[in-house]
Amino acid sequence: MDNGPNITNELLERITIVLENINQKQNVELTENQGLETFHRNNPQKFKGDFNPDGAQSWIAEIEKIFMAMSCVDANRVTFVTFMLVEEAKNW
């Protein structure tokens, strides 16, 4: 019994699955990069970490407004906000 064609078909199916997974991952990474660009186009202020509770609340409200407009997912929110922390706040 020759299993050559069956093995070949099985290998082709596995290769196809691997290539589809790679393509999906690349699309996700591209979308995340585009999200960061969109976030920056909204000109969010950087947060320095000064002791100013009212300023901090205002900064948070501004950032949340941008996220709502972008329909930003939680995982990206953390990345984007971390990028906006500077000076003292960067060391938190």
N, C-alpha and C positions, 0 to 999 in steps of 0.2 A: 504494500500500500504506500503510495507516494503522498506525503503530506506537504510537499513543496509549495503548492499554491495556497494552502491553508495557512502555513507559517508566514508566507509572504504577505498575505492579506492581513493577518494579525499584526505583523510588524508595521505595516502601513497605517493601520488603525491607531496603533500606539504612537507612532510618529506624528500623526495628524493631531491627536489629543495634546501631545507635548507642545506642538507648534501653536495650537489654539490657546493654550494656557500662557505661553510666552507673549503672544499677541495681546491677550487680555491684560496682562500685567503692564505691558508697555503703554496701553491705552489709559490705564488707571494713573500711571506716573505722569503721563502727558496732561491729563485732566488736573492733577494736583498742581503741577507747575503753572498751568493756565489760571488756576484758582489764586495762586499767590500773586500773579501779575494783575489779576482783576482786583484783588484786595489792595494792592499798592496804588492802583489807579484812583482809588477813593481817597488817597492822601491821608491815611490815618496818622495821628500824632504818635510820636514815640513817648514812652513812659519812663521817666527817670527814677521814680521811687521816692521822691521827696515826700516829707510828711505834710500832706495836704489832703485830708479826707474828702473835701468837696471836689478838689481837682481829680482825685482818683475816681470818684463816683462819676464825674463828668466824662472822664476818659473811657471808663467801662461802658457807659451809655452810648458813646460815640462808636466804639468798636462793635458793640452788639447791634447797633443800627446798621452798620455795614454788613455784618454777618447775616442779618435778616434779609437785607436786600439781595445778597448773593445766594441765599439758601445754602449757606455753608454748613457742612457736616461737622460734628463735634471733633472728630480726629484732626481735621484741618484747622479748626479754631485754635487748638492748643499750639500747633506749629506756628500759625500766623501771629498769635499774640506773643509767643516767646520771641519771635523775630523783632517785635516792637519794643522789647525791654532793653533799656540802655543804662549806662552808668551804674548807680547803686542797685537798681531793680534787676539788672542783668545777673547779679550775684545771688539772687534769692534762691 
